[in-house]
Amino acid sequence: MKLGIGTAQFGLDYGISNQEGKTSPEEVEKILEVAADNGIHIIDTASLYGTSEEALGKSLPPNHTFSIVTKTPQFLKDRITEEDVRLLEDTFYQSLAKLGQASIYGLMIHHADDLLSDNGQFLMGKMLELKQRGLVEKIGVSIYSDEQIDKILEKYVIDIIQLPINVLDQRLILSGHLQKLKEAQVEIHARSVFLQGLLLMNPDSLSSYFDSVREHLRAYHQAIDEVGISPVQAALGFVMGLDTIDFVVCGLNNHKQLLEICSKIRPLTTRDFTKFAIMDASIVNPSKWRVST
């Protein structure tokens, strides 16, 4: 199954369309049950996702077959120090303890620019050590831009990458960077498929911040409605239909949403969504939004 579960909502009140707040422990268990029943393997979390790792650790069955991916702290410094390397290692061990796992599938640098800082190679060196010791199978990075991809590939060999892609944000497709990553044999995990739920919302209900793209979003919703595709089917099907994507990580709040997603998974390889691409980072990068989420 190409679908993976994003767990930010397990530990945080996260997402512009999230009306339910943090997912309850009972719902976390139900989500994992539905995921297992539908052959979903990838579970994506992070040390910075509030109590997400703890919530997973309490709900994961002892004999589960999930492949868990977590992330490092963010350092956000011009120069990486030995203290930062120790923090990475300590946080990783804390993540294992919270998750109740002896080892995990993936570990990613949460903020790509940390690897590109002075002495960023120290962080990569520690991750390689953790991999060599059998504590993690694949190491890599979470990125936001094509420039980060170019710099990372120039400096490091990585196994895995997480990147944003959706109907509005097609920058890495149009620039050729998805293909570049596949040629480097990097496993690609797509995130932000629903753009924090923006693609699922009625354009008329959005904040005035999105006035510049409101008509664009209306045209998108009209186009998918005319062919009988729901917003979930369109957003998910677009990314599922990309051969370069290995896993599609979807955040959700409850098991009913996951059941709906699983029932509507259908790659849309025959639809051309290029005309809906937006290059404006203030729209396609949620970290730049100036709205209350």
C-alpha positions in Angstrom: 0.0 0.0 0.0 1.4 3.4 -1.1 -0.5 5.2 1.6 1.1 6.2 4.9 -0.2 7.8 8.1 0.9 11.2 9.2 0.6 11.7 13.0 1.0 15.4 13.7 -2.6 15.4 14.9 -1.9 12.7 17.4 0.2 15.1 19.4 -0.9 18.6 18.3 -3.9 20.7 17.4 -2.7 20.8 13.8 -4.1 21.8 10.4 -6.1 24.7 9.0 -9.2 22.4 8.5 -8.9 20.6 11.8 -12.0 21.2 13.9 -11.5 18.4 16.3 -8.2 19.2 18.0 -5.7 16.6 19.0 -6.7 13.0 18.2 -7.9 11.1 21.3 -6.0 7.9 22.4 -9.1 5.8 21.5 -9.1 7.2 18.0 -5.3 6.6 17.6 -6.0 2.9 18.3 -8.8 2.7 15.8 -6.7 4.5 13.2 -3.9 1.9 13.6 -6.5 -0.9 13.4 -7.9 0.4 10.1 -4.4 1.0 8.8 -3.3 -2.6 9.6 -6.5 -4.0 8.1 -5.8 -2.0 4.8 -2.2 -3.0 4.4 -0.8 0.4 5.4 2.8 0.2 6.6 4.3 3.7 6.9 3.7 5.6 10.1 5.3 9.1 10.1 5.9 11.0 13.3 8.4 13.4 14.8 9.9 14.4 18.1 8.5 17.9 17.5 4.9 16.6 17.1 3.9 17.2 20.7 2.9 13.9 22.3 2.6 12.0 19.0 5.4 9.5 19.7 3.9 8.7 23.2 0.4 8.3 21.7 1.8 5.8 19.1 3.9 4.0 21.7 0.8 3.4 23.8 -1.3 2.2 20.9 1.1 0.1 18.8 0.4 -3.6 19.1 3.5 -5.7 20.2 3.5 -7.6 16.9 2.8 -4.8 14.5 4.3 -4.6 11.0 4.3 -0.8 10.7 7.5 0.9 9.4 7.9 3.9 11.7 9.7 7.1 10.6 10.5 9.9 13.0 12.6 13.1 12.8 15.4 14.9 14.7 15.0 18.1 16.6 15.4 21.4 14.7 18.7 23.1 15.5 18.3 26.2 13.3 21.9 27.3 13.8 24.7 28.6 11.5 27.1 26.1 13.0 26.5 22.6 14.4 28.3 21.7 17.6 29.1 18.5 19.4 26.4 19.4 21.9 23.9 19.4 18.9 25.1 15.9 17.9 24.5 14.7 21.4 21.1 16.2 21.4 20.2 14.4 18.2 21.4 11.1 19.7 19.6 11.6 23.0 16.4 12.7 21.3 16.5 9.6 19.1 16.8 7.3 22.1 14.0 9.2 23.7 11.9 8.6 20.5 12.6 4.9 20.6 11.6 4.8 24.3 8.4 6.8 23.7 7.5 4.6 20.7 8.4 1.4 22.6 10.6 0.2 19.8 14.1 -1.3 19.7 14.6 0.1 16.2 12.7 2.0 13.6 12.5 2.2 9.8 13.5 5.8 9.2 15.1 8.8 10.8 15.1 12.2 9.0 16.6 15.6 9.7 13.6 17.7 10.4 15.0 20.9 9.1 17.1 20.4 6.0 19.2 23.6 6.5 20.7 22.0 9.6 22.5 19.6 7.3 23.7 22.5 5.2 25.0 24.5 8.2 28.7 24.6 9.1 29.6 21.2 10.5 26.2 19.8 9.3 28.1 16.6 8.4 28.4 15.9 12.1 24.7 15.3 12.3 24.8 13.0 9.2 27.7 11.2 10.8 25.7 10.4 13.9 22.8 9.3 11.9 25.1 7.0 9.9 26.3 5.5 13.1 22.8 4.8 14.3 22.1 3.1 11.0 25.3 1.0 11.2 24.3 -0.1 14.7 21.0 -1.4 13.3 18.8 1.1 15.2 17.4 2.6 12.0 17.1 1.2 8.5 17.0 4.4 6.4 18.3 7.9 7.0 17.5 11.1 5.2 15.9 14.5 5.4 12.6 16.5 5.2 12.8 19.4 2.7 10.8 22.3 1.5 12.5 23.4 -1.7 14.3 22.3 -4.9 17.4 24.3 -3.7 17.6 22.2 -0.6 17.4 19.0 -2.7 20.3 20.1 -4.9 22.5 21.1 -2.0 21.7 17.9 0.0 22.4 15.6 -3.0 25.6 17.4 -3.8 26.9 16.9 -0.2 25.4 13.6 1.1 24.1 10.2 0.2 20.6 9.7 1.6 18.2 6.8 1.6 14.9 8.7 2.1 13.4 12.1 1.7 10.1 13.7 2.6 8.8 16.6 0.5 5.6 18.6 -0.1 3.5 17.9 -3.2 -0.1 18.4 -4.0 -2.4 19.8 -6.7 -1.4 23.3 -6.0 2.3 22.7 -5.2 3.8 21.0 -8.2 7.1 22.8 -8.1 9.2 19.6 -7.7 7.5 17.9 -10.6 7.9 20.8 -13.0 11.5 21.4 -12.0 12.4 17.7 -12.6 13.6 17.2 -9.0 11.4 14.2 -8.4 13.1 12.4 -11.3 16.5 13.6 -10.0 15.8 12.0 -6.7 14.7 8.7 -8.3 17.8 8.6 -10.4 19.8 8.9 -7.1 17.7 5.9 -5.8 16.2 8.0 -3.0 12.9 6.7 -1.5 10.4 9.6 -1.7 7.7 10.2 0.8 5.1 12.9 -0.2 3.5 15.0 2.5 1.1 17.9 2.5 -1.2 16.1 0.0 -4.2 17.9 1.2 -2.2 21.1 2.0 -3.3 21.0 5.6 -6.9 20.4 4.5 -7.0 23.5 2.3 -7.8 21.5 -0.8 -10.7 19.9 0.9 -12.4 23.1 2.1 -15.0 25.2 0.4 -13.1 28.1 -1.1 -15.8 30.5 0.1 -15.1 29.6 3.7 -11.4 30.4 3.6 -9.7 33.3 5.4 -9.2 36.6 3.5 -5.5 35.6 3.3 -6.4 33.3 0.4 -8.3 36.0 -1.6 -5.6 35.9 -4.3 -6.3 32.3 -5.1 -10.0 32.0 -4.2 -11.1 32.0 -7.8 -8.4 29.6 -8.7 -9.6 27.2 -6.0 -13.3 27.6 -7.1 -12.2 26.7 -10.7 -10.4 23.6 -9.3 -13.4 22.5 -7.3 -15.7 23.0 -10.2 -13.4 21.0 -12.5 -13.3 18.0 -10.2 -17.1 18.2 -9.5 -17.8 18.1 -13.2 -16.1 14.8 -13.5 -17.6 13.4 -10.3 -14.4 13.3 -8.3 -14.5 14.3 -4.6 -11.9 16.7 -3.2 -10.3 13.7 -1.3 -10.2 11.6 -4.4 -8.7 14.4 -6.5 -6.0 15.4 -4.0 -5.0 11.9 -3.1 -5.4 10.5 -6.6 -3.1 13.2 -8.1 -0.2 12.3 -5.9 -0.9 8.5 -5.9 -0.7 8.7 -9.7 2.9 9.9 -9.7 5.3 7.0 -10.4 8.2 8.8 -8.7 6.4 8.8 -5.3 7.0 5.8 -3.1 4.7 6.7 -0.2 1.9 9.3 0.3 1.7 10.4 3.9 -1.7 11.7 4.9 -2.6 13.4 8.2 -6.0 12.7 9.7 -7.9 13.1 12.8 -10.0 10.0 13.1 -10.5 6.5 11.8 -13.6 7.5 9.7 -11.4 9.8 7.7 -9.0 7.0 7.1 -11.8 4.6 6.0 -13.0 7.3 3.6 -9.5 7.7 2.2 -8.9 4.0 1.8 -12.2 3.6 0.0 -11.3 6.4 -2.4 -7.7 5.6 -3.3 -7.5 5.6 -7.1 -4.5 7.0 -9.0 -5.6 9.7 -11.4 -3.0 9.1 -14.1 -5.3 10.3 -16.9 -6.1 13.7 -15.5 -3.9 16.8 -16.2 -3.7 18.9 -13.1 -0.9 21.1 -14.4 -3.1 24.1 -14.9 -3.9 24.2 -11.1 -0.2 24.5 -10.1 0.7 27.7 -8.1 4.3 28.9 -7.8 3.6 31.4 -5.0 5.3 30.0 -1.8 3.1 32.2 0.4 0.2 30.0 -0.7 1.8 26.5 -1.1 4.0 26.7 1.9 1.9 26.6 5.1 4.8 27.9 7.2 4.3 31.2 5.4 0.6 31.5 6.0 -0.6 34.4 8.1 -3.8 32.9 9.3 -4.9 31.3 12.6 -4.8 27.5 12.2 
